[in-house]
Amino acid sequence: MSWAGPEDVYTSTSLASYLDKKLLVLLRDGRKLLGILRSFDQFANAVLEGACERVIVGELYCDIPLGLYVIRGENVVLIGELDLEKDELPPHMTRVSAEEIKRAQKAEREASELKGTMKKWMDFLDMD
């Protein structure tokens, strides 16, 4: 029987290939986090260094700094390495401040709620 040293533990999991690389992490609640993977465990809990939350509303975006960030593995939907050679976003996207993106999120949320209300009224009035 051969003994596996600590270095063998890291080669047995796919997250090991992402260590010290810049990643995009999609969470169950829809948030998108960017940062450098510094650590992880067997439950896919992860530590991102220099993390930020990328908020996108239409053609506007903002990277909100989070610093050192711990992600619970059960909340992760997707993890992908960012290609540092390519632009992360299409050229038509516009970076805005955190305040501007929060206003845009609020307007988008209100428009969605209004659309839902209008649909309910239309369904109510439909006498088929």
Salt bridges, closest charged atoms under 4 A:
ASP20 OD1 - ARG38 NH1 2.64
ASP29 OD2 - ARG31 NE 2.81
GLU49 OE1 - ARG38 NE 2.37
ASP63 OD1 - ARG54 NE 2.71
ASP63 OD2 - ARG95 NH2 3.66
GLU74 OE2 - ARG72 NE 3.25
GLU88 OE2 - LYS22 NZ 3.13
GLU88 OE1 - ARG54 NH2 2.88
ASP123 OD2 - LYS119 NZ 3.28
